[in-house]
Amino acid sequence: MSVHPLTLTKAQSPASPQVGWRLFWMTVLGTVLLVVQSLAANARPESLAPLAEKVSPAVVNITTSTMVEGRTGPQGVVPEGSPFEDFFREFQDRNGGENRPQRSSALGSGFVISEDGFIVTNNHVIDGADEIEIEFFPGDGQPSDLLPAKVVGTDPNTDIALLKVEAPMPLKFVKFGDSDMARVGDWVVAMGNPLGQGFSVSAGIVSARNRALSGTYDDYIQTDAAINRGNSGGPLFNMDGDVVGVNTAILSPNGGSIGIGFSMASNVVNKVVAQLKEFGETRRGWLGVRIQDVTGDLAEAIGLAKDEGVLITDVPDGPAKDAGLLARDVIMSFDGFDVKDTRDLVRRVGDAEVGKTVRVVVFRDGKTETLKVTLGRREDSVDASAPGTPEGKPAPDMSEKDFLGLTVGPVQDEMREELGLDAQTDGLVILSVDEASAAWEKGLRAGDVITEVGQTKIASIADLEAQIDAAQEAGRKSLFLMVRRAGEPRFVALNLGE
């Protein structure tokens, strides 16, 4: 016979009726509390008006103007070759022509971050502008006139600019929030000056996190809150009224919002703004290595248990070389943080203080080593790798070899300039690639140069054959290649069973 839970509860109740009722009401109260907590967690304000009223005084419209050269003829007035062309040209000449400089205007958005007049916007909003004017949200205690702004500093890498205005009163401002706390599905509000229509508010959710578009230091929040032209540089707020992003770009086939907008994360912007305010420029850390992600086949070829860390492909003159880092090292940890991939490492290095000495843990020859690196400044970095004079260079080998879908031959002196190689670099140039091979799938192409096989430099077909034999005798499944294209190195692992 099945027993209903209520029957079981009653049967196990103490004999005292008072105790029984106490347990009953405690159960009811616990259920009510759970329901209330659930409703509170999912509650949404009936209106976003209180939030808009709170933060809108800090949102500004930005107008820029630039002098541009005019056109030199009647293009755009009449078609070229038209019988009226001479007439219009004579008219333009009589009135000074169209080649006089003309003033071009553009609109954008921004937000005030301090009462003394610092304003954040996008670099592309003010780039090349001769004049910048700030219009404030109308209200008591706000400047009623347009105020001229000067550029404190810009960072094209993150598309952020810092401006400054001199206002007759303390300005209302907003503060940055922690963008790392923004979750997919959280409500957000975008404010700005879309399409030059004046102050506007739109709401949506965080659609995705950690989006990368094209920059080295990208960390975008994707949102479906409506963002259009003119919103650039405006703030993306969370429900607490903190700025979690700077509206920067949209993905659209028609130039209008289709619900895919991107805001640079506030944790990136906050660091950039602090440097622009202090130095007028960015000062990012510089490690001085060329790197690539570790794939599964590369991990197997290197001897890593799993594909993690970042593989160093080249170490030009710089902090890493001075500290003893080598090509083929795998960076597992940087300054106490595990390294996930190349993007993660680039951001961590860029965020690090210039001149700071950090611990870098690398995987080398089957074990880990810790090295101390004193970081340089990225903006001052120069690849000082210079070609040297070759010594003991082997005689040219004109033979060719087919292996793993590749046809290769030795690099000849007359090829070096075209291939982007200096006089010291030897190797085998890929003459052709079988399009049905794994080598083709992994991006190898004719003109690439194999400079190392099995972590050993090669200069001839005999060197290649020796490394293939060594890999097979050692029971390795993959052949580890360093390949250069236009002088830039990367590593590729090819399955010996192919």
Long-range contacts (C-beta under 8 A, 24 or more apart in sequence): 44-187, 45-239, 48-189, 48-201, 48-203, 51-189, 51-237, 51-239, 51-241, 52-189, 52-191, 52-201, 54-241, 55-174, 55-191, 55-235, 55-237, 55-241, 56-137, 56-191, 56-199, 56-201, 57-136, 57-137, 57-139, 57-141, 57-142, 57-172, 58-111, 58-112, 58-113, 58-137, 58-171, 58-172, 58-173, 58-174, 58-235, 59-109, 59-110, 59-111, 59-112, 59-137, 59-191, 59-192, 59-199, 59-234, 59-235, 60-109, 60-110, 60-111, 60-112, 60-119, 60-134, 60-135, 60-136, 60-137, 61-107, 61-108, 61-109, 61-134, 61-135, 61-192, 61-193, 61-198, 61-199, 62-107, 62-108, 62-109, 62-110, 62-119, 62-121, 62-125, 62-126, 62-132, 62-133, 62-134, 62-135, 62-149, 62-163, 62-193, 62-233, 63-105, 63-106, 63-107, 63-132, 63-133, 63-135, 63-146, 64-105, 64-106, 64-107, 64-108, 64-125, 64-126, 64-129, 64-131, 64-132, 64-133, 65-103, 65-104, 65-105, 65-106, 65-129, 65-130, 65-131, 66-103, 66-104, 66-105, 66-106, 66-128, 66-129, 66-130, 67-101, 67-102, 67-103, 67-104, 67-130, 68-101, 68-102, 68-103, 68-104, 69-99, 69-101, 69-102, 70-97, 70-98, 70-99, 70-100, 70-101, 70-102, 71-98, 71-99, 72-97, 72-98, 72-99, 73-98, 74-98, 107-193, 107-196, 107-230, 108-192, 108-193, 108-230, 108-232, 108-233, 108-234, 109-191, 109-192, 109-193, 109-230, 109-231, 109-232, 109-233, 109-234, 109-235, 109-247, 110-134, 110-163, 110-233, 110-234, 111-173, 111-174, 111-191, 111-234, 111-235, 111-243, 112-171, 112-172, 112-173, 112-174, 113-173, 113-174, 113-175, 113-176, 113-273, 114-171, 114-173, 115-170, 115-171, 115-172, 115-173, 116-170, 116-171, 117-164, 117-165, 117-166, 117-167, 117-171, 118-152, 118-162, 118-163, 118-164, 118-273, 118-277, 119-149, 119-162, 119-163, 119-164, 119-165, 120-160, 120-161, 120-162, 120-163, 120-233, 120-246, 120-269, 120-273, 121-160, 121-161, 121-163, 121-232, 121-233, 121-246, 122-159, 122-160, 122-161, 122-232, 122-233, 122-246, 122-248, 123-154, 123-155, 123-156, 123-159, 123-160, 123-161, 124-159, 124-232, 125-161, 125-232, 125-233, 126-151, 126-154, 126-161, 126-163, 127-154, 127-156, 127-161, 132-163, 134-163, 134-165, 136-171, 137-199, 141-169, 141-172, 142-171, 142-172, 143-167, 143-168, 143-169, 143-171, 152-276, 152-277, 152-280, 153-275, 153-276, 153-277, 153-279, 153-280, 153-281, 153-282, 154-276, 155-272, 155-276, 155-281, 155-282, 157-215, 157-216, 157-217, 157-282, 158-215, 158-217, 158-218, 158-264, 158-268, 158-269, 158-272, 159-215, 159-248, 159-264, 160-246, 160-264, 160-269, 160-272, 160-273, 160-276, 161-233, 161-276, 162-273, 162-276, 162-277, 174-235, 174-237, 174-241, 174-242, 174-243, 175-242, 175-243, 176-242, 176-243, 176-244, 176-266, 176-267, 176-269, 176-270, 177-238, 177-240, 177-242, 177-243, 177-244, 177-266, 178-242, 178-244, 178-266, 178-267, 179-219, 179-221, 179-244, 179-245, 179-265, 179-266, 179-267, 179-268, 180-265, 180-267, 182-206, 182-209, 182-221, 182-238, 182-244, 182-245, 182-265, 183-209, 184-208, 184-209, 186-238, 186-239, 187-238, 187-239, 188-221, 188-223, 188-225, 188-236, 188-237, 188-238, 188-239, 188-244, 188-245, 189-225, 189-236, 189-237, 189-239, 190-223, 190-225, 190-226, 190-227, 190-231, 190-234, 190-235, 190-236, 190-237, 190-247, 190-261, 190-263, 191-234, 191-235, 191-237, 192-227, 192-230, 192-231, 192-232, 192-233, 192-234, 192-235, 192-247, 193-230, 193-231, 193-234, 194-226, 194-227, 194-228, 194-229, 194-230, 194-231, 195-228, 195-229, 195-230, 196-230, 197-230, 200-231, 202-226, 202-227, 204-259, 207-259, 207-260, 211-262, 212-343, 213-249, 213-262, 216-346, 216-350, 217-268, 217-284, 217-346, 217-347, 217-350, 218-264, 219-264, 219-265, 219-267, 219-268, 219-347, 220-245, 220-248, 220-249, 220-262, 220-263, 220-264, 220-265, 221-245, 221-262, 221-263, 221-264, 221-265, 222-260, 222-261, 222-262, 223-261, 223-262, 223-263, 224-259, 224-260, 224-261, 225-261, 226-257, 226-259, 226-261, 227-257, 227-261, 227-263, 228-256, 228-257, 229-255, 231-261, 236-263, 242-266, 243-269, 245-269, 271-351, 281-379, 282-379, 283-354, 283-377, 283-379, 284-349, 284-350, 284-351, 284-352, 284-354, 284-377, 284-378, 284-379, 285-349, 285-350, 285-351, 285-352, 285-353, 285-354, 285-356, 285-375, 285-376, 285-377, 285-378, 286-318, 286-319, 286-349, 286-354, 286-375, 286-376, 286-377, 286-378, 286-380, 286-381, 287-318, 287-319, 287-320, 287-334, 287-345, 287-349, 287-360, 287-373, 287-375, 288-315, 288-316, 288-317, 288-318, 288-319, 288-320, 288-321, 288-376, 288-381, 289-313, 289-314, 289-315, 289-318, 289-320, 289-325, 289-331, 290-314, 290-315, 290-316, 290-488, 290-489, 291-331, 291-342, 291-345, 292-342, 292-490, 292-491, 293-341, 293-342, 294-330, 295-493, 297-478, 297-493, 297-494, 297-495, 298-480, 298-491, 298-492, 298-493, 300-477, 300-478, 300-493, 301-476, 301-477, 301-478, 301-479, 301-480, 301-493, 302-328, 302-330, 302-363, 302-480, 303-366, 304-330, 304-363, 308-332, 308-338, 308-339, 308-340, 309-339, 309-363, 310-339, 310-341, 310-342, 310-344, 310-345, 311-491, 312-362, 313-482, 313-489, 313-490, 313-491, 314-488, 314-489, 316-383, 316-384, 316-385, 317-383, 317-384, 317-385, 318-376, 318-381, 318-384, 319-373, 319-374, 319-375, 319-376, 320-360, 320-373, 322-373, 322-374, 323-360, 323-371, 323-372, 323-373, 323-374, 324-371, 325-360, 325-362, 325-371, 325-373, 326-364, 327-482, 327-489, 328-364, 328-455, 328-482, 328-491, 329-362, 329-363, 329-364, 330-362, 330-363, 330-364, 331-360, 331-361, 331-362, 332-361, 332-362, 332-363, 332-368, 333-359, 333-360, 333-361, 334-358, 334-360, 334-361, 335-359, 335-360, 349-375, 349-378, 350-378, 386-422, 387-422, 387-423, 387-424, 388-422, 388-423, 388-424, 389-423, 389-424, 390-423, 390-424, 390-426, 393-426, 393-459, 394-426, 394-459, 394-460, 397-460, 397-461, 397-462, 399-461, 400-431, 400-461, 401-428, 401-461, 401-464, 401-465, 403-464, 403-468, 404-437, 404-438, 404-439, 404-479, 404-494, 404-495, 404-496, 404-498, 405-433, 405-434, 405-436, 405-437, 405-438, 405-439, 405-440, 405-498, 406-430, 406-432, 406-433, 406-434, 406-437, 406-439, 406-444, 407-431, 407-432, 407-433, 408-450, 408-461, 408-464, 409-461, 410-459, 410-460, 410-461, 411-449, 419-447, 419-449, 419-484, 419-486, 419-487, 420-484, 420-485, 420-486, 420-487, 420-488, 421-449, 421-484, 421-487, 422-487, 425-449, 425-451, 425-484, 426-451, 426-457, 426-458, 426-459, 427-451, 427-452, 427-457, 427-458, 427-459, 427-484, 428-458, 428-460, 428-461, 428-464, 437-498, 438-494, 438-495, 438-498, 439-492, 439-494, 439-498, 442-492, 442-494, 443-492, 444-483, 444-492, 445-485, 447-485, 448-483, 448-484, 448-485, 449-483, 449-484, 449-485, 450-481, 450-482, 450-483, 451-482, 451-483, 451-484, 451-489, 452-480, 452-481, 452-482, 453-479, 453-480, 453-481, 453-482, 454-479, 454-480, 455-480, 468-496, 471-496, 472-496
